[in-house]
Amino acid sequence: MKDWLCVIKLLVKSMFKKNTNERKGLKIFVGFSLALLYAVILFGICSTIVAIAPALIEYELQSEALMLLFAVGILVILIFGTTSILTVLYFSRDTEFFMSLPVSPSTVFFAKLTTVYLGMLALEAAIMAPCLITLGVMLKMSAVFYIVGFFAVLTLPALPLMLASVIAIPLMYVVSLFRNKGAMTSIVAIIMFGLFFAGYYIIIMNVSSGDAGDGTDISAIVIGIKDSLKKAADILLPISAVARLATLTPVYGLGVGLSSLVNTAIYIGFTAVLFLIAYLLSNLAYRKGVSRMTEGSRRNDGKHREFKSSGNITSALMRTEWRQMVRTPAFAINCLMCVVILPLIIGVMNFTAVDMSGAAAEDAEFVKGMYGLINITILFMMGVGLNYGASTCITREGESFGFGKSLPVTPVQWVKAKRIVYLLISYAAIVLGCIVSLFTAQDIWTVIVGLGFLVPYNYAFVNFAIYYDLTAPFLKWTTPREAMKRNFKGMVPFLINMGMSVIFMFVTLSPKIAMLVMPEYAAAIGMLTVVIWGVLYIVAFILAFVFHRKLTKKASALYERIEI
């Protein structure tokens, strides 16, 4: 226990090491933006709970509603925790140092796992606690609901984190068989990240197959929802068990008392088994797995390697940028995440869309248009904004940035290569998202028109993100996690793009709402829609031109101004 606490103390000190290069004004801006985003998300969830609470009581869906709330928390952990688990447990530069200490491998393993758990607990509690209180008040639940609910909030983040850590151990052994371990671990980590979301997608598809009628019969919808939730409860057994325990819902024909004991046994038993597996694997395999992962970079395989020169400076710089990114898994996961997660999110959203075939024509048309615009907004927000590689492309150079100045390469050529690499990444994410949208969305033309807008807008964003990082990069970092997670400056382009995507959603959806409310003005609203899209295209091309010119013109001066 003492060793475990000492390792945690060292890890926490390293994570919260003060960054003297960070400007106070920038921290305030980022903090305010994140607080505003948090408030908007929380208001939306709590408002939804208040609106549907009477229906939940009427149709006796209290435990199912709590189960879905817990499932949302699990999803948040999967999104943000999986990459943290991989980077902290396996791809951190301090792993070899901790392994050299006189402590057991399981101590290091669980200390690192605990630090990730504490971070995820803070994130989940910030979202779940207010929602849990709102749900309990609206459903008029007893004190048991709050006691069990907050116990679940404290323990649920550990389940996906332990599962991810257990799955990662054999994967690291597979990777250790390859010579280029850095690139292979990046590929495996990204595939693993995608598999988690694919698994979530499969669950969604299985629980959404209930018969909801034609989308207009309320009783049929309720029956379909109940059927879907029962399937979800069978699949998400530990989560449904703790939700039933909190709401004192009888199971298997038993009374409330025995049902509570059964649900408690299911949840604690599942958690204990997962913990035991993680403990045994960490003792047996963690040290060897990490050692085999790190020794490859120092081992010479004795084979002759031929180095080929390239006559094209831009292509050579692009290959260098790509290799530096994929050989550091912590960088690769964050920079390529948008390519994996975006098509999955759009696919899940469209496959689980409400069937409006039996609804009135105007209602069906409105829903089709809304889904099309939501697709584009997701592409806008995530396909463009999650291009974190462009926002940190200079920062990730670290202290090796100084060596680049000795190369016979102009700053404009250097910036051009980075721009092309991150344009290709974001365009790949957008195109994959559009392909999924074209096969699954109900409004294909909106997707096509939106894609035409995103092409120049994404070009503007990448140029702006590179320019903004070039103005004052954070080069004095010691671990990749520090460069990516503690770099507040890298979040600014993402936050600006999120604000732009909200404005885009409001501007483009307004004519759809007006058409539904005032169908007699359909011709005028149609002309207004054309004008709005025309203005959006003009603004996107202007931004692309301005930021391209600004980056190209200022690149040399900003490049020479940077010092290590």
C-alpha positions as CSV (number, residue, x, y, z in Angstrom):
1,M,0.0,0.0,0.0
2,K,2.8,2.4,0.9
3,D,4.6,1.8,-2.4
4,W,1.4,2.2,-4.3
5,L,0.7,5.6,-2.7
6,C,4.3,6.7,-3.4
7,V,4.1,5.9,-7.1
8,I,0.7,7.7,-7.3
9,K,2.2,10.7,-5.6
10,L,5.1,10.8,-8.2
11,L,2.6,10.4,-11.0
12,V,0.3,13.2,-9.8
13,K,3.2,15.6,-9.3
14,S,4.4,14.9,-12.8
15,M,0.9,15.4,-14.3
16,F,0.3,18.7,-12.5
17,K,3.8,20.2,-13.1
18,K,3.5,23.9,-13.6
19,N,3.9,25.1,-17.1
20,T,5.7,28.5,-16.9
21,N,5.2,29.1,-20.7
22,E,1.4,29.1,-20.5
23,R,-0.1,32.6,-20.5
24,K,-2.6,33.4,-17.8
25,G,-5.1,35.0,-20.3
26,L,-5.0,31.8,-22.4
27,K,-5.8,29.6,-19.4
28,I,-8.7,31.9,-18.5
29,F,-10.1,31.8,-22.0
30,V,-9.8,28.0,-22.2
31,G,-11.3,27.6,-18.8
32,F,-14.2,29.9,-19.5
33,S,-14.9,28.1,-22.8
34,L,-14.9,24.7,-21.2
35,A,-17.1,25.9,-18.4
36,L,-19.6,27.3,-20.9
37,L,-19.5,24.1,-22.9
38,Y,-20.1,22.1,-19.7
39,A,-23.0,24.3,-18.6
40,V,-24.7,23.9,-22.1
41,I,-24.3,20.1,-22.1
42,L,-25.5,19.8,-18.5
43,F,-28.5,22.1,-19.1
44,G,-29.5,20.0,-22.1
45,I,-29.3,16.7,-20.3
46,C,-31.1,17.9,-17.2
47,S,-33.8,19.6,-19.3
48,T,-34.4,16.4,-21.1
49,I,-34.7,14.5,-17.8
50,V,-37.3,17.0,-16.5
51,A,-39.3,16.8,-19.7
52,I,-39.5,13.0,-19.9
53,A,-39.8,12.3,-16.1
54,P,-43.7,12.1,-16.2
55,A,-43.6,9.5,-19.0
56,L,-40.9,7.5,-17.1
57,I,-43.2,7.3,-14.0
58,E,-46.3,6.5,-16.1
59,Y,-44.7,3.6,-17.9
60,E,-42.5,2.4,-15.0
61,L,-39.2,3.0,-16.7
62,Q,-37.3,4.3,-13.6
63,S,-34.6,1.7,-13.5
64,E,-34.1,1.8,-17.3
65,A,-33.7,5.5,-17.3
66,L,-31.0,5.3,-14.6
67,M,-29.3,2.4,-16.5
68,L,-29.2,4.7,-19.6
69,L,-27.7,7.5,-17.5
70,F,-25.0,5.2,-16.3
71,A,-24.4,3.9,-19.8
72,V,-23.8,7.5,-20.9
73,G,-21.2,7.8,-18.2
74,I,-19.5,4.6,-19.4
75,L,-19.5,6.0,-22.9
76,V,-17.7,9.2,-21.7
77,I,-15.1,7.0,-20.0
78,L,-14.6,5.0,-23.2
79,I,-14.1,8.1,-25.3
80,F,-11.6,9.8,-23.0
81,G,-10.3,7.0,-20.9
82,T,-9.2,4.5,-23.5
83,T,-6.5,6.7,-24.9
84,S,-5.4,7.7,-21.4
85,I,-5.1,4.0,-20.4
86,L,-2.9,3.2,-23.5
87,T,-0.7,6.3,-23.2
88,V,-0.2,6.2,-19.4
89,L,0.3,2.4,-19.0
90,Y,2.3,1.6,-22.1
91,F,3.4,4.6,-24.1
92,S,4.7,6.9,-21.4
93,R,8.4,7.6,-21.1
94,D,8.4,7.2,-17.3
95,T,7.4,3.5,-17.5
96,E,11.0,2.3,-17.6
97,F,11.9,4.5,-14.7
98,F,9.0,3.1,-12.5
99,M,9.9,-0.4,-13.5
100,S,13.4,0.1,-12.2
101,L,12.1,0.9,-8.7
102,P,12.0,-1.7,-6.0
103,V,8.2,-2.2,-6.3
104,S,6.2,-5.0,-7.9
105,P,4.8,-4.7,-11.5
106,S,1.3,-4.8,-10.2
107,T,2.0,-1.8,-7.9
108,V,3.1,0.3,-10.9
109,F,0.3,-1.0,-13.0
110,F,-2.4,-0.2,-10.4
111,A,-0.8,3.1,-9.5
112,K,-1.0,4.2,-13.1
113,L,-4.5,2.8,-13.5
114,T,-5.5,4.7,-10.3
115,T,-4.3,8.1,-11.7
116,V,-6.3,7.6,-14.9
117,Y,-9.3,6.5,-12.8
118,L,-9.1,9.7,-10.6
119,G,-9.1,11.9,-13.7
120,M,-12.0,10.0,-15.3
121,L,-13.9,10.0,-12.0
122,A,-13.7,13.8,-11.8
123,L,-15.0,14.0,-15.4
124,E,-17.8,11.5,-14.9
125,A,-18.9,12.9,-11.5
126,A,-19.1,16.4,-13.0
127,I,-21.7,15.2,-15.5
128,M,-23.4,12.4,-13.7
129,A,-23.9,13.9,-10.2
130,P,-26.2,16.8,-11.3
131,C,-28.1,14.5,-13.6
132,L,-28.5,11.8,-10.9
133,I,-29.9,14.4,-8.5
134,T,-32.3,15.8,-11.1
135,L,-33.5,12.3,-12.0
136,G,-34.0,11.4,-8.3
137,V,-35.9,14.6,-7.6
138,M,-38.2,14.3,-10.7
139,L,-38.9,10.6,-10.0
140,K,-39.4,11.2,-6.3
141,M,-37.0,8.4,-5.3
142,S,-36.0,7.3,-1.8
143,A,-32.7,7.8,0.0
144,V,-31.5,4.4,-1.3
145,F,-31.5,5.8,-4.8
146,Y,-29.0,8.5,-3.9
147,I,-26.8,6.3,-1.8
148,V,-26.5,3.5,-4.4
149,G,-26.4,6.1,-7.3
150,F,-23.4,7.9,-5.9
151,F,-21.7,4.6,-5.0
152,A,-22.1,3.7,-8.7
153,V,-20.7,7.0,-9.8
154,L,-17.6,6.3,-7.8
155,T,-17.1,2.7,-9.0
156,L,-18.4,2.6,-12.6
157,P,-15.4,4.4,-14.2
158,A,-13.2,1.5,-13.0
159,L,-15.0,-1.1,-15.1
160,P,-14.2,0.2,-18.6
161,L,-10.7,1.2,-17.5
162,M,-9.8,-2.2,-16.1
163,L,-11.4,-3.9,-19.2
164,A,-9.2,-1.7,-21.5
165,S,-6.1,-2.4,-19.5
166,V,-6.7,-6.1,-19.5
167,I,-7.3,-6.2,-23.3
168,A,-4.2,-4.1,-23.9
169,I,-1.8,-6.5,-22.3
170,P,-2.0,-9.4,-24.9
171,L,-2.1,-6.8,-27.7
172,M,1.3,-5.4,-26.5
173,Y,2.8,-8.9,-26.7
174,V,1.6,-9.1,-30.3
175,V,3.1,-5.7,-31.1
176,S,6.5,-6.7,-29.5
177,L,6.9,-9.3,-32.3
178,F,7.4,-6.6,-34.9
179,R,10.6,-4.7,-35.5
180,N,9.0,-1.2,-35.8
181,K,7.2,-1.3,-32.5
182,G,6.3,2.4,-32.4
183,A,4.3,2.3,-35.6
184,M,2.7,-1.0,-34.8
185,T,1.6,0.1,-31.4
186,S,0.0,3.1,-32.9
187,I,-1.9,0.9,-35.4
188,V,-3.0,-1.5,-32.7
189,A,-4.0,1.3,-30.3
190,I,-6.2,3.0,-33.0
191,I,-7.8,-0.4,-33.9
192,M,-8.5,-1.0,-30.2
193,F,-10.0,2.4,-29.9
194,G,-12.2,1.7,-32.9
195,L,-13.2,-1.7,-31.6
196,F,-14.5,-0.2,-28.4
197,F,-16.8,2.0,-30.4
198,A,-17.7,-0.8,-32.8
199,G,-18.8,-2.8,-29.7
200,Y,-20.9,0.1,-28.5
201,Y,-22.4,0.3,-32.0
202,I,-23.3,-3.4,-31.9
203,I,-25.0,-2.9,-28.5
204,I,-27.0,0.1,-29.9
205,M,-28.1,-1.9,-32.9
206,N,-29.3,-4.8,-30.8
207,V,-31.2,-2.7,-28.3
208,S,-32.8,-0.5,-31.0
209,S,-34.5,-3.3,-32.9
210,G,-37.8,-3.1,-31.0
211,D,-40.9,-2.6,-33.0
212,A,-41.9,1.1,-32.7
213,G,-44.6,1.0,-35.3
214,D,-44.7,3.8,-37.9
215,G,-43.2,6.4,-35.6
216,T,-46.5,8.1,-34.8
217,D,-48.3,5.6,-32.5
218,I,-47.3,6.6,-29.0
219,S,-48.3,3.2,-27.4
220,A,-46.3,1.3,-30.1
221,I,-43.3,3.6,-29.5
222,V,-43.4,2.9,-25.7
223,I,-43.7,-0.9,-26.3
224,G,-40.7,-0.7,-28.7
225,I,-38.7,1.3,-26.1
226,K,-39.5,-1.2,-23.3
227,D,-38.4,-4.1,-25.5
228,S,-35.2,-2.3,-26.5
229,L,-34.4,-1.4,-22.9
230,K,-34.9,-5.0,-21.8
231,K,-32.4,-6.1,-24.4
232,A,-30.0,-3.4,-23.2
233,A,-30.4,-4.6,-19.6
234,D,-29.5,-8.2,-20.6
235,I,-26.3,-7.0,-22.4
236,L,-25.3,-4.4,-19.8
237,L,-25.9,-6.6,-16.9
238,P,-23.6,-5.0,-14.2
239,I,-25.0,-1.6,-15.1
240,S,-28.6,-2.7,-15.1
241,A,-28.1,-4.5,-11.8
242,V,-26.9,-1.4,-9.9
243,A,-29.7,0.6,-11.5
244,R,-32.3,-1.9,-10.3
245,L,-30.7,-1.9,-6.9
246,A,-30.9,1.9,-6.7
247,T,-34.6,1.9,-7.7
248,L,-35.5,-1.2,-5.7
249,T,-36.8,-2.9,-8.8
250,P,-37.7,-6.6,-8.2
251,V,-36.0,-9.2,-10.5
252,Y,-36.5,-12.8,-11.4
253,G,-39.9,-12.9,-9.6
254,L,-38.3,-12.3,-6.2
255,G,-39.2,-9.8,-3.6
256,V,-37.5,-6.4,-3.1
257,G,-35.1,-7.6,-0.4
258,L,-33.9,-10.7,-2.2
259,S,-33.8,-8.8,-5.5
260,S,-31.5,-6.2,-3.9
261,L,-29.2,-9.0,-2.7
262,V,-29.1,-10.6,-6.2
263,N,-28.3,-7.2,-7.9
264,T,-25.6,-6.4,-5.3
265,A,-24.0,-9.8,-5.9
266,I,-24.1,-9.4,-9.7
267,Y,-22.4,-5.9,-9.6
268,I,-19.8,-6.7,-6.9
269,G,-19.1,-10.1,-8.4
270,F,-18.5,-8.7,-11.9
271,T,-16.3,-6.0,-10.5
272,A,-14.3,-8.4,-8.4
273,V,-13.7,-10.8,-11.2
274,L,-12.5,-8.0,-13.5
275,F,-10.2,-6.7,-10.8
276,L,-8.7,-10.2,-10.2
277,I,-8.0,-10.7,-13.9
278,A,-6.3,-7.3,-14.1
279,Y,-4.2,-8.1,-11.0
280,L,-3.1,-11.5,-12.2
281,L,-2.2,-10.3,-15.7
282,S,-0.4,-7.3,-14.3
283,N,1.8,-9.6,-12.2
284,L,2.4,-12.1,-14.9
285,A,2.7,-10.0,-18.0
286,Y,2.9,-6.3,-17.5
287,R,6.7,-6.0,-16.8
288,K,7.6,-8.4,-19.6
289,G,5.2,-6.7,-22.0
290,V,6.5,-3.2,-21.3
291,S,10.1,-4.4,-21.4
292,R,9.6,-6.0,-24.8
293,M,7.9,-2.9,-26.0
294,T,10.7,-0.6,-25.1
295,E,13.8,-2.7,-25.9
296,G,13.1,-2.7,-29.6
297,S,14.1,0.9,-30.0
298,R,17.6,0.2,-28.6
299,R,18.2,-3.2,-30.2
300,N,20.1,-3.5,-33.4
301,D,18.8,-6.3,-35.6
302,G,22.1,-6.4,-37.5
303,K,20.5,-6.1,-40.9
304,H,21.8,-3.7,-43.5
305,R,19.4,-0.8,-44.1
306,E,19.5,1.2,-47.3
307,F,18.7,4.9,-47.0
308,K,17.3,6.5,-50.1
309,S,17.4,10.2,-50.8
310,S,14.4,12.0,-52.2
311,G,14.5,14.7,-54.8
312,N,11.3,16.2,-53.6
313,I,11.8,18.2,-50.4
314,T,8.0,18.5,-49.6
315,S,7.4,14.7,-49.9
316,A,10.5,14.0,-47.7
317,L,9.3,16.4,-45.0
318,M,5.8,14.9,-45.2
319,R,7.2,11.4,-44.7
320,T,9.2,12.7,-41.7
321,E,6.2,14.3,-40.2
322,W,4.1,11.2,-40.6
323,R,6.7,8.9,-39.2
324,Q,7.3,11.1,-36.2
325,M,3.6,11.0,-35.5
326,V,2.9,7.3,-35.9
327,R,6.0,6.2,-34.1
328,T,4.8,7.8,-30.9
329,P,1.5,6.1,-30.1
330,A,0.3,8.8,-27.8
331,F,0.6,11.3,-30.7
332,A,-0.9,8.9,-33.2
333,I,-4.0,8.1,-31.1
334,N,-4.8,11.8,-30.6
335,C,-4.0,12.9,-34.2
336,L,-5.8,10.1,-36.0
337,M,-8.8,9.7,-33.6
338,C,-11.1,11.7,-35.9
339,V,-10.6,9.2,-38.7
340,V,-11.8,6.3,-36.5
341,I,-14.5,7.8,-34.4
342,L,-16.3,10.1,-36.9
343,P,-17.7,7.4,-39.3
344,L,-18.8,5.3,-36.3
345,I,-20.7,8.1,-34.6
346,I,-22.4,9.1,-37.9
347,G,-23.3,5.4,-38.6
348,V,-24.7,4.8,-35.2
349,M,-26.8,8.0,-35.3
350,N,-28.3,7.3,-38.7
351,F,-28.9,3.6,-38.2
352,T,-30.8,4.3,-35.1
353,A,-32.8,7.2,-36.6
354,V,-36.5,7.3,-36.0
355,D,-38.5,5.7,-38.9
356,M,-40.9,8.5,-40.2
357,S,-42.4,6.5,-43.0
358,G,-45.9,6.7,-41.5
359,A,-45.7,10.4,-40.4
360,A,-47.2,13.4,-42.2
361,A,-45.2,14.5,-45.3
362,E,-44.1,17.8,-43.8
363,D,-43.0,16.2,-40.6
364,A,-41.1,13.5,-42.4
365,E,-39.4,16.1,-44.6
366,F,-38.4,18.2,-41.6
367,V,-36.9,15.2,-39.8
368,K,-35.0,14.2,-43.0
369,G,-33.5,17.7,-43.3
370,M,-32.7,17.8,-39.7
371,Y,-30.7,14.5,-39.8
372,G,-28.9,15.8,-42.9
373,L,-27.8,19.0,-41.1
374,I,-26.9,17.1,-38.0
375,N,-24.6,14.9,-40.1
376,I,-22.9,18.0,-41.5
377,T,-22.6,19.6,-38.1
378,I,-20.9,16.5,-36.7
379,L,-18.5,16.5,-39.7
380,F,-18.0,20.2,-39.0
381,M,-17.4,19.8,-35.3
382,M,-15.4,16.5,-35.3
383,G,-14.0,16.0,-38.8
384,V,-12.5,19.5,-38.8
385,G,-12.2,20.4,-35.1
386,L,-10.7,17.0,-33.9
387,N,-7.7,17.5,-36.1
388,Y,-5.6,17.9,-33.1
389,G,-2.4,17.1,-35.0
390,A,-2.6,20.5,-36.8
391,S,-3.1,22.3,-33.5
392,T,0.1,20.7,-32.0
393,C,2.3,20.1,-35.1
394,I,5.0,22.5,-33.9
395,T,4.6,21.7,-30.2
396,R,5.1,18.0,-30.8
397,E,8.6,18.7,-32.2
398,G,9.7,19.4,-28.6
399,E,13.3,20.2,-28.0
400,S,14.3,18.5,-31.3
401,F,12.9,21.6,-33.0
402,G,16.3,23.2,-32.9
403,F,17.8,20.4,-35.1
404,G,15.3,21.3,-37.8
405,K,16.8,24.7,-38.2
406,S,20.1,23.2,-39.3
407,L,18.5,21.5,-42.3
408,P,18.6,23.1,-45.8
409,V,14.9,23.7,-45.8
410,T,13.0,27.0,-45.9
411,P,10.3,27.6,-43.3
412,V,7.7,27.9,-46.0
413,Q,8.6,24.4,-47.3
414,W,8.5,23.0,-43.7
415,V,5.1,24.5,-43.1
416,K,3.8,23.4,-46.4
417,A,4.6,19.7,-45.7
418,K,2.8,19.9,-42.3
419,R,-0.2,21.5,-43.9
420,I,-0.5,18.8,-46.5
421,V,-0.2,16.0,-44.0
422,Y,-3.0,17.3,-41.7
423,L,-5.2,18.3,-44.6
424,L,-5.0,14.7,-45.8
425,I,-5.9,13.4,-42.3
426,S,-8.9,15.7,-41.8
427,Y,-10.2,15.3,-45.4
428,A,-9.9,11.5,-44.9
429,A,-12.1,11.8,-41.8
430,I,-14.6,14.0,-43.6
431,V,-14.8,11.9,-46.7
432,L,-15.3,8.7,-44.7
433,G,-18.0,10.4,-42.7
434,C,-19.7,11.6,-45.9
435,I,-19.6,8.1,-47.4
436,V,-21.3,6.7,-44.3
437,S,-23.8,9.6,-44.4
438,L,-24.6,9.0,-48.1
439,F,-25.4,5.3,-47.4
440,T,-27.3,5.9,-44.2
441,A,-28.7,9.5,-44.1
442,Q,-32.2,10.4,-45.2
443,D,-31.2,13.7,-46.9
444,I,-28.4,13.0,-49.4
445,W,-28.4,16.4,-51.0
446,T,-27.8,18.3,-47.8
447,V,-24.8,16.0,-47.2
448,I,-23.4,16.8,-50.7
449,V,-23.9,20.5,-50.3
450,G,-22.4,20.5,-46.8
451,L,-19.3,18.6,-48.1
452,G,-18.7,21.4,-50.7
453,F,-18.7,23.9,-47.8
454,L,-16.4,21.9,-45.6
455,V,-13.7,21.5,-48.2
456,P,-12.6,25.2,-48.2
457,Y,-13.5,25.6,-44.5
458,N,-11.3,22.7,-43.4
459,Y,-8.4,24.2,-45.4
460,A,-8.9,27.5,-43.5
461,F,-9.0,25.7,-40.2
462,V,-5.8,23.7,-40.8
463,N,-3.9,26.8,-41.8
464,F,-5.2,28.7,-38.8
465,A,-4.3,25.9,-36.4
466,I,-0.7,25.6,-37.7
467,Y,-0.3,29.4,-37.6
468,Y,-1.6,29.6,-34.1
469,D,0.7,26.9,-32.8
470,L,3.6,28.5,-34.7
471,T,3.1,31.8,-32.8
472,A,4.2,30.3,-29.5
473,P,4.7,26.5,-29.4
474,F,5.1,24.7,-26.1
475,L,8.4,22.9,-26.8
476,K,9.7,22.1,-23.3
477,W,7.7,19.0,-22.5
478,T,9.1,15.7,-21.2
479,T,6.3,13.2,-22.1
480,P,4.0,13.0,-25.1
481,R,1.0,13.1,-22.7
482,E,2.2,16.4,-21.4
483,A,2.5,17.8,-24.9
484,M,-1.0,16.8,-25.9
485,K,-3.0,17.0,-22.7
486,R,-1.4,19.9,-20.8
487,N,-1.1,22.1,-23.8
488,F,-4.0,24.5,-23.3
489,K,-3.0,26.4,-26.4
490,G,-3.8,23.4,-28.6
491,M,-7.4,23.5,-27.5
492,V,-8.1,27.0,-28.7
493,P,-8.7,26.1,-32.4
494,F,-11.0,23.2,-31.3
495,L,-13.0,25.5,-29.1
496,I,-13.3,28.2,-31.8
497,N,-14.4,25.6,-34.3
498,M,-17.0,24.3,-31.9
499,G,-18.5,27.8,-31.6
500,M,-18.5,28.1,-35.4
501,S,-20.3,24.7,-35.7
502,V,-23.0,25.8,-33.3
503,I,-23.5,29.0,-35.3
504,F,-23.6,26.9,-38.5
505,M,-26.2,24.6,-37.0
506,F,-28.4,27.5,-35.9
507,V,-28.2,29.3,-39.3
508,T,-28.8,26.3,-41.5
509,L,-31.6,24.8,-39.3
510,S,-33.6,28.0,-39.0
511,P,-35.1,27.8,-42.5
512,K,-36.1,24.2,-41.9
513,I,-38.0,25.2,-38.8
514,A,-39.5,28.2,-40.6
515,M,-40.7,25.9,-43.4
516,L,-42.4,23.6,-40.9
517,V,-44.1,26.5,-39.0
518,M,-44.9,28.7,-42.1
519,P,-45.4,26.3,-45.1
520,E,-47.3,29.1,-47.0
521,Y,-44.0,30.9,-47.4
522,A,-42.2,27.9,-48.8
523,A,-40.9,29.7,-52.0
524,A,-39.4,32.6,-50.0
525,I,-37.8,30.3,-47.4
526,G,-36.3,28.2,-50.2
527,M,-34.7,31.3,-51.7
528,L,-33.4,32.2,-48.2
529,T,-31.9,28.8,-47.8
530,V,-30.0,29.2,-51.1
531,V,-28.7,32.6,-50.0
532,I,-27.6,31.3,-46.6
533,W,-25.6,28.5,-48.3
534,G,-24.2,30.9,-50.8
535,V,-23.0,33.2,-48.0
536,L,-21.5,30.2,-46.1
537,Y,-19.5,29.2,-49.2
538,I,-18.2,32.7,-49.7
539,V,-17.1,33.0,-46.1
540,A,-15.4,29.6,-46.2
541,F,-13.4,30.5,-49.3
542,I,-12.5,33.9,-47.9
543,L,-11.2,32.3,-44.7
544,A,-9.2,29.7,-46.7
545,F,-7.6,32.5,-48.7
546,V,-6.8,34.7,-45.7
547,F,-5.3,32.1,-43.4
548,H,-3.3,30.5,-46.3
549,R,-1.8,33.8,-47.1
550,K,-1.2,34.7,-43.5
551,L,0.6,31.4,-42.7
552,T,2.7,31.6,-45.8
553,K,3.6,35.2,-45.3
554,K,4.4,35.0,-41.6
555,A,6.0,31.5,-41.5
556,S,9.6,32.6,-41.9
557,A,9.5,35.3,-39.3
558,L,7.7,33.1,-36.7
559,Y,9.9,30.2,-37.4
560,E,13.1,32.1,-36.8
561,R,11.7,33.7,-33.7
562,I,11.3,30.4,-31.9
563,E,14.1,29.5,-29.5
564,I,14.7,26.4,-27.4
